[in-house]
């Protein structure tokens, strides 16, 4: 059964090319086995849904005053126990609930059942959770939360940014939420250390910057990650890539080709890296290296390494480059680097060129050509004087494939290029596109791109490598679309 048939069987129904914006035509695929498990697509992630801001019904003046008094009293009663890392979370929640019930009883306020429930929820969020951010963190359709100041909170839903009606009661409340986030991961933030990168317990990435660096007040940015990792089937359903591209990428990973996922901020590089990593055979020993742990690999034999920032004295830093060097002594079959952004790129290229095939990483760039140029710049940041031609020769021999992912202006994330790195011609690294996104299809009435990635008709050179390794792919995946060549 080929990949297309397996996808249709997993859904239990025939694919819908118009709704999915991909072609699921059957193709011969003998010998090719897909390891991923199918998860049904999340309807909130369908980019055709219109983005709407989070709504919030404000408390009445009486309840708002009661909420403020209850919050302040609860802080006074619990004191340092709120930030005690040794305190069990369940015990703290139980203690806070008992104290809150006592506080509300002492107020002798006439509250309906709904008002009492809502008051307890909001006070609990303020004291034990993340205040007004809690409901946004609980909303799976929200992918990014941006707090510009106490009364300007923005969200990203389905690729669209909108302002919410939520706000913090004061800057002190916002600072309490920030302190609670950073203290959970052993970090601190104050005037001597006014910015910090951290993560929540669910893996969501957090960046905080406060005065004097942030002129308008404390600024908080949270990038959320799905509790359930997306699979290649999900990306096909969303229109991010096609079945033919998935088949090619799977074969490239099995053939131990070195792959760079290139894209801008918020384009979905880490998600795509996670999907590509899921293609790695379970028999391989995988070492992941990240600034903040985000990858959700499902294989059993995985070693996860995370960099460490310097302490308040400026000591104890362990960077990505140190971890890449150390990983080479850990007998890796695959090295997966969350992102290269400095001198570690030279160590990664050397690893790729010295027997550590099958490495995968991401890089910030706007096109495959920009990706190569940026990689050259990053190698120069290693502090080793190398001629430009030597750097380019290292890149051309180490990197086999560049996968470019882009967030289009309709909010959707699409793989726009799958590009082979062919080698050197003179002093230039030569690239050849195997797939390109078809922008010529235009837009629908909702402003959504109708196009999809299509083959350029050029067969990559590395297909011969597949034949040598006994990896079979359908020859038709490189055929031009029936409508003819792309414009």
C-alpha positions as CSV (number, residue, x, y, z in Angstrom):
1,X,0.0,0.0,0.0
2,X,1.5,3.3,-1.0
3,X,1.6,6.5,1.1
4,X,-1.5,8.0,-0.5
5,X,-3.5,4.9,0.2
6,X,-2.3,4.7,3.8
7,X,-3.3,8.4,4.3
8,X,-6.7,7.8,2.9
9,X,-7.2,4.6,4.9
10,X,-6.1,6.3,8.1
11,X,-8.7,9.0,7.6
12,X,-11.3,6.4,6.8
13,X,-12.5,8.4,3.8
14,X,-11.5,9.7,0.4
15,X,-9.2,12.8,0.5
16,X,-10.7,16.1,-0.5
17,X,-8.3,17.8,-2.9
18,X,-10.1,21.2,-2.9
19,X,-10.4,21.4,0.9
20,X,-6.9,20.1,1.5
21,X,-5.3,22.1,-1.3
22,X,-3.1,19.1,-2.1
23,X,-3.1,16.3,-4.6
24,X,-3.4,12.8,-3.1
25,X,-3.2,10.8,-6.4
26,X,-2.0,7.3,-5.8
27,X,1.6,6.6,-6.8
28,X,3.7,3.5,-7.0
29,X,5.8,3.4,-3.8
30,X,7.1,-0.2,-3.3
31,X,9.5,-0.6,-0.4
32,X,8.6,2.7,1.2
33,X,7.1,2.5,4.7
34,X,5.9,5.5,6.6
35,X,6.5,5.3,10.4
36,X,4.3,8.1,11.6
37,X,1.0,7.6,13.4
38,X,-2.0,9.4,12.1
39,X,-3.6,12.1,14.3
40,X,-6.9,13.6,13.1
41,X,-6.4,17.3,12.0
42,X,-7.3,19.9,14.6
43,X,-10.1,21.9,13.2
44,X,-8.9,25.1,14.9
45,X,-5.7,24.9,12.9
46,X,-7.5,25.1,9.6
47,X,-6.3,28.4,8.2
48,X,-9.7,29.0,6.4
49,X,-11.3,29.9,9.8
50,X,-11.6,33.6,10.3
51,X,-9.4,34.8,13.2
52,X,-11.3,36.5,16.0
53,X,-9.9,38.2,19.2
54,X,-10.4,36.7,22.6
55,X,-13.3,38.2,24.4
56,X,-13.6,38.8,28.1
57,X,-16.6,39.9,30.1
58,X,-15.2,42.4,32.7
59,X,-16.3,42.1,36.4
60,X,-18.7,44.5,37.8
61,X,-17.3,47.3,40.0
62,X,-18.5,45.5,43.2
63,X,-17.0,42.2,42.2
64,X,-13.8,43.8,40.9
65,X,-13.2,45.4,44.3
66,X,-13.9,42.1,46.1
67,X,-11.5,40.3,43.7
68,X,-8.8,42.9,44.4
69,X,-9.2,42.6,48.2
70,X,-9.4,38.8,48.1
71,X,-6.2,38.6,45.9
72,X,-4.3,40.9,48.2
73,X,-5.4,39.0,51.4
74,X,-4.5,35.7,49.8
75,X,-1.0,37.0,48.9
76,X,-0.6,38.2,52.5
77,X,-1.7,34.8,54.0
78,X,0.3,32.6,51.8
79,X,3.4,34.8,51.5
80,X,6.7,33.1,50.6
81,X,5.0,29.7,50.1
82,X,3.8,30.9,46.7
83,X,7.3,31.0,45.4
84,X,8.7,28.0,47.4
85,X,10.1,25.6,44.8
86,X,9.9,22.7,47.3
87,X,6.2,23.2,47.8
88,X,4.0,20.6,46.1
89,X,1.8,22.2,43.5
90,X,-1.3,20.2,44.6
91,X,-0.7,21.1,48.3
92,X,-0.3,24.8,47.4
93,X,-3.5,24.7,45.3
94,X,-5.5,23.0,48.1
95,X,-4.2,25.5,50.7
96,X,-5.0,28.5,48.5
97,X,-8.5,27.2,47.8
98,X,-9.2,26.8,51.5
99,X,-7.8,30.2,52.3
100,X,-9.8,31.8,49.4
101,X,-13.0,30.2,50.6
102,X,-12.4,31.6,54.0
103,X,-11.7,35.1,52.7
104,X,-14.9,35.2,50.6
105,X,-16.8,33.9,53.7
106,X,-15.3,36.7,55.8
107,X,-16.4,39.3,53.2
108,X,-20.0,38.2,53.7
109,X,-20.8,39.2,50.1
110,X,-24.0,38.1,48.5
111,X,-22.8,36.2,45.4
112,X,-24.7,34.0,43.0
113,X,-23.2,30.6,42.3
114,X,-21.9,31.8,38.9
115,X,-20.3,34.9,40.4
116,X,-18.7,32.9,43.2
117,X,-17.3,30.4,40.7
118,X,-16.0,33.1,38.5
119,X,-14.4,35.0,41.4
120,X,-12.6,32.0,42.7
121,X,-11.4,31.1,39.2
122,X,-10.0,34.6,38.5
123,X,-8.4,35.0,42.0
124,X,-6.8,31.5,41.6
125,X,-5.5,32.5,38.2
126,X,-4.0,35.7,39.6
127,X,-2.3,34.0,42.6
128,X,-1.5,30.5,41.4
129,X,-1.6,30.8,37.6
130,X,-0.8,33.6,35.2
131,X,-3.6,36.0,35.7
132,X,-5.5,37.1,32.6
133,X,-3.0,35.1,30.5
134,X,-4.3,31.8,31.9
135,X,-7.4,31.6,29.7
136,X,-5.2,32.3,26.6
137,X,-2.8,29.6,27.6
138,X,-5.7,27.2,28.0
139,X,-7.0,28.1,24.5
140,X,-5.4,25.6,22.0
141,X,-6.3,27.8,19.0
142,X,-3.9,30.6,20.2
143,X,-0.3,30.1,19.2
144,X,1.3,33.3,20.4
145,X,0.7,35.7,23.3
146,X,2.2,39.2,23.2
147,X,1.9,41.5,26.2
148,X,3.1,45.0,25.2
149,X,2.1,46.5,28.6
150,X,-0.6,46.1,31.2
151,X,-3.5,47.1,28.9
152,X,-2.2,46.0,25.5
153,X,-2.3,42.2,25.1
154,X,-2.2,40.7,21.6
155,X,-2.6,37.1,20.4
156,X,-1.9,35.2,17.2
157,X,-4.6,32.8,16.1
158,X,-4.3,30.9,12.8
159,X,-1.5,33.1,11.7
160,X,-3.4,36.4,12.3
161,X,-2.6,38.9,15.0
162,X,-5.4,40.6,16.9
163,X,-5.8,42.6,20.1
164,X,-7.7,41.2,23.1
165,X,-9.9,43.0,25.6
166,X,-7.9,41.5,28.5
167,X,-5.6,43.5,30.7
168,X,-3.6,43.4,33.9
169,X,-5.0,45.3,36.9
170,X,-1.6,46.9,37.5
171,X,2.1,46.7,36.5
172,X,2.7,44.9,39.9
173,X,0.3,42.1,38.8
174,X,2.2,41.7,35.5
175,X,5.5,41.6,37.4
176,X,4.1,38.9,39.7
177,X,3.2,36.8,36.7
178,X,6.6,37.3,35.1
179,X,8.4,36.4,38.4
180,X,6.2,33.2,38.7
181,X,7.2,32.2,35.2
182,X,10.9,32.7,35.4
183,X,11.2,31.4,39.0
184,X,9.8,28.0,37.9
185,X,12.8,27.4,35.6
186,X,15.4,28.7,38.1
187,X,15.9,32.1,36.4
188,X,15.7,35.6,37.8
189,X,14.8,39.0,36.3
190,X,15.5,42.4,37.8
191,X,17.3,45.6,36.8
192,X,20.7,43.9,36.8
193,X,19.4,41.2,34.5
194,X,16.5,42.8,32.7
195,X,15.9,40.1,30.0
196,X,15.4,36.4,30.1
197,X,14.5,33.4,27.9
198,X,12.5,30.7,29.7
199,X,9.9,28.1,29.0
200,X,6.7,27.0,30.6
201,X,6.1,23.4,31.9
202,X,4.3,22.5,28.7
203,X,7.4,23.6,26.6
204,X,6.0,27.0,25.5
205,X,8.8,29.5,24.8
206,X,8.8,32.7,26.9
207,X,10.8,35.9,26.4
208,X,10.6,38.7,29.0
209,X,12.2,42.1,28.9
210,X,11.7,44.8,31.6
211,X,12.7,48.4,32.2
212,X,15.2,50.0,31.7
213,X,15.5,48.1,28.4
214,X,11.8,48.1,27.8
215,X,10.7,51.8,27.8
216,X,7.0,51.2,27.9
217,X,7.1,48.7,30.8
218,X,7.5,45.0,31.2
219,X,7.0,43.1,27.9
220,X,6.2,39.4,27.7
221,X,6.1,37.1,24.7
222,X,4.9,33.5,24.9
223,X,5.1,31.1,21.9
224,X,2.9,28.1,22.6
225,X,3.5,24.6,21.4
226,X,0.9,21.9,20.8
227,X,0.7,19.3,23.6
228,X,0.3,16.7,20.8
229,X,3.1,16.9,18.2
230,X,1.9,17.4,14.6
231,X,2.5,14.6,12.2
232,X,3.3,14.7,8.5
233,X,-0.4,13.8,7.8
234,X,-1.4,17.0,9.7
235,X,0.9,19.1,7.6
236,X,-0.5,17.5,4.4
237,X,-4.1,18.3,5.6
238,X,-3.2,21.9,6.4
239,X,-1.6,22.3,2.9
240,X,1.9,22.9,4.2
241,X,3.3,20.3,1.9
242,X,2.0,17.6,-0.5
243,X,2.1,13.8,-0.4
244,X,4.8,13.8,-3.0
245,X,7.0,16.1,-1.0
246,X,6.4,14.0,2.2
247,X,7.5,10.9,0.3
248,X,10.6,12.6,-0.9
249,X,11.6,14.1,2.5
250,X,11.0,10.7,4.2
251,X,13.3,9.1,1.7
252,X,15.9,11.8,2.2
253,X,15.9,11.2,6.0
254,X,16.2,7.5,5.6
255,X,19.1,8.0,3.1
256,X,20.9,9.9,5.9
257,X,21.0,13.2,3.9
258,X,21.9,16.4,5.8
259,X,19.0,18.7,5.8
260,X,18.6,22.4,6.7
261,X,15.1,23.8,7.4
262,X,15.1,27.5,6.4
263,X,12.5,30.1,7.2
264,X,11.7,33.4,9.0
265,X,10.5,33.9,12.5
266,X,7.2,32.1,13.3
267,X,7.1,30.2,10.0
268,X,7.0,26.8,11.7
269,X,10.6,25.7,11.3
270,X,10.6,23.8,14.6
271,X,7.3,22.1,13.8
272,X,8.7,20.9,10.4
273,X,12.0,19.9,12.1
274,X,9.9,17.8,14.5
275,X,8.1,16.1,11.6
276,X,11.3,15.4,9.7
277,X,12.9,14.0,12.9
278,X,9.9,11.6,13.2
279,X,11.1,9.9,10.0
280,X,14.4,8.8,11.7
281,X,14.4,5.0,12.3
282,X,13.8,4.0,15.9
283,X,17.0,2.0,15.8
284,X,19.2,5.2,15.5
285,X,20.7,7.0,18.5
286,X,19.5,10.6,18.3
287,X,21.0,13.6,20.1
288,X,19.0,16.8,20.1
289,X,20.6,20.1,20.9
290,X,18.5,23.2,21.6
291,X,18.5,26.6,23.4
292,X,15.2,25.7,25.0
293,X,13.8,22.2,24.7
294,X,11.0,22.3,22.1
295,X,11.3,19.1,20.0
296,X,8.9,16.3,20.8
297,X,10.6,13.2,19.3
298,X,8.7,10.0,19.7
299,X,11.6,7.6,19.3
300,X,12.9,5.8,22.4
301,X,16.7,6.2,21.9
302,X,16.9,10.1,22.2
303,X,19.3,12.2,24.3
304,X,18.1,15.8,24.8
305,X,20.7,18.5,25.5
306,X,19.9,22.1,26.4
307,X,22.2,25.1,26.5
308,X,22.6,27.1,29.8
309,X,22.9,30.9,30.0
310,X,25.5,32.5,32.3
311,X,24.6,33.1,35.9
312,X,24.4,36.5,37.6
313,X,28.2,36.6,37.8
314,X,28.5,36.0,34.1
315,X,29.9,32.4,34.6
316,X,28.7,28.9,33.9
317,X,27.5,29.4,30.4
318,X,27.2,26.3,28.2
319,X,26.4,27.3,24.6
320,X,25.1,25.3,21.6
321,X,28.7,25.1,20.2
322,X,29.9,23.4,23.4
323,X,27.0,20.9,23.2
324,X,27.6,20.2,19.5
325,X,31.3,19.4,20.2
326,X,30.4,17.2,23.2
327,X,27.7,15.3,21.2
328,X,30.4,14.0,18.8
329,X,31.8,12.0,21.7
330,X,28.4,10.5,22.6
331,X,28.3,8.1,19.7
332,X,25.4,9.8,17.8
333,X,23.7,8.3,14.8
334,X,21.8,11.5,14.2
335,X,22.5,15.0,15.5
336,X,19.4,17.3,15.5
337,X,20.2,21.0,16.3
338,X,17.2,23.1,17.1
339,X,18.7,26.1,15.3
340,X,22.2,27.3,14.2
341,X,22.8,31.0,14.9
342,X,26.5,31.3,15.6
343,X,29.9,29.6,15.5
344,X,28.4,26.2,16.1
345,X,27.5,26.1,12.4
346,X,31.2,25.4,11.6
347,X,31.3,22.4,14.1
348,X,28.0,21.1,12.6
349,X,29.4,21.3,9.1
350,X,32.6,19.5,10.1
351,X,30.5,16.8,11.8
352,X,28.4,16.4,8.6
353,X,31.6,16.0,6.6
354,X,33.3,13.5,9.0
355,X,30.8,10.6,9.1
356,X,27.9,12.1,11.0
357,X,25.4,11.9,8.1
358,X,21.7,12.4,8.6
359,X,22.0,15.6,10.6
360,X,19.1,18.1,10.6
361,X,18.9,21.7,11.8
362,X,17.0,25.0,11.2
363,X,18.3,28.4,10.2
364,X,16.8,31.8,9.8
365,X,16.7,32.8,6.1
366,X,14.2,33.9,3.5
367,X,15.2,31.7,0.6
368,X,17.5,28.7,-0.1
369,X,20.1,31.1,-1.6
370,X,19.9,33.3,1.5
371,X,20.2,30.2,3.6
372,X,23.6,29.4,2.0
373,X,24.8,33.0,2.4
374,X,23.7,33.2,6.0
375,X,25.5,29.9,6.7
376,X,28.7,31.4,5.3
377,X,28.3,34.3,7.7
378,X,27.7,32.1,10.7
379,X,30.8,30.0,9.9
380,X,32.8,33.3,10.0
381,X,31.4,33.9,13.5
382,X,33.3,30.9,14.7
383,X,36.4,33.1,14.9
384,X,38.6,31.0,12.6
385,X,40.1,32.7,9.6
386,X,39.0,30.7,6.6
387,X,38.9,31.8,3.0
388,X,35.4,32.2,1.6
389,X,36.0,29.5,-1.0
390,X,37.0,27.0,1.7
391,X,33.8,27.8,3.6
392,X,31.6,27.3,0.5
393,X,33.3,24.0,-0.2
394,X,32.5,22.9,3.3
395,X,28.9,23.9,2.9
396,X,28.5,22.3,-0.6
397,X,29.9,19.0,0.5
398,X,28.0,18.9,3.9
399,X,24.5,20.1,3.1
400,X,22.4,18.0,0.8
401,X,19.0,19.6,1.0
402,X,17.4,23.0,1.9
403,X,13.7,22.9,2.8
404,X,12.3,26.5,2.8
405,X,9.1,27.2,4.8
406,X,7.3,30.5,4.6
407,X,4.4,32.1,6.3
408,X,2.3,33.6,3.5
409,X,0.3,36.8,4.0
410,X,-2.9,34.8,4.4
411,X,-1.5,33.4,7.6
412,X,-0.8,29.9,6.3
413,X,2.6,28.2,6.5
414,X,3.7,26.5,3.3
415,X,6.9,24.8,2.2
416,X,7.8,26.9,-0.8
417,X,11.1,25.3,-1.9
418,X,12.7,21.9,-1.7
419,X,16.2,22.6,-3.0
420,X,19.1,20.3,-3.7
421,X,22.6,21.6,-3.0
422,X,24.5,20.2,-6.0
423,X,28.1,21.4,-5.4
424,X,30.4,24.1,-6.6
425,X,30.7,25.8,-10.0
426,X,33.7,28.1,-9.8
427,X,33.2,30.1,-6.5
428,X,29.5,29.6,-6.4
429,X,27.4,27.0,-4.5
430,X,25.0,25.6,-7.1
431,X,21.4,25.0,-6.1
432,X,18.6,23.2,-7.9
433,X,14.9,23.4,-7.0
434,X,12.9,20.1,-7.0
435,X,9.7,21.7,-5.7
436,X,8.4,25.3,-5.8
437,X,5.2,26.9,-4.5
438,X,2.9,27.9,-7.3
439,X,1.9,31.5,-6.7
440,X,0.4,31.8,-10.1
441,X,-2.8,30.1,-8.9
442,X,-3.9,33.3,-7.3
443,X,-6.2,33.9,-4.3
444,X,-9.7,32.9,-3.4
445,X,-12.4,35.3,-2.2
446,X,-11.1,35.1,1.4
447,X,-7.6,36.1,0.4
448,X,-6.2,32.6,0.8
449,X,-3.6,31.3,-1.7
450,X,-5.0,28.7,-4.0
451,X,-1.6,27.4,-5.1
452,X,0.4,24.5,-3.7
453,X,4.0,23.3,-4.0
454,X,4.5,21.5,-7.3
455,X,7.4,19.7,-8.9
456,X,9.7,21.6,-11.3
457,X,10.2,18.5,-13.5
458,X,13.9,18.2,-12.6
459,X,15.0,15.0,-11.1
460,X,17.5,15.6,-8.2
461,X,20.9,14.0,-8.5
462,X,20.6,12.4,-5.0
463,X,17.9,10.0,-6.4
464,X,20.8,7.8,-7.5
465,X,21.7,7.5,-3.8
466,X,18.3,6.2,-3.0
467,X,18.8,3.4,-5.6
468,X,22.1,2.5,-4.1
469,X,20.5,2.2,-0.6
470,X,17.5,0.3,-1.9
471,X,15.0,3.1,-1.1
472,X,12.3,3.2,-3.7
473,X,10.2,6.3,-4.4
474,X,7.7,6.9,-7.1
475,X,9.3,8.4,-10.2
476,X,6.1,10.4,-10.9
477,X,6.7,12.7,-7.9
478,X,9.1,14.8,-10.0
479,X,6.7,15.1,-12.9
480,X,5.4,18.5,-13.9
481,X,1.7,19.2,-12.9
482,X,-0.9,18.3,-15.6
483,X,-1.6,22.0,-16.1
484,X,1.9,22.5,-17.5
485,X,5.1,24.1,-16.4
486,X,5.1,26.7,-13.7
487,X,5.3,30.3,-14.8
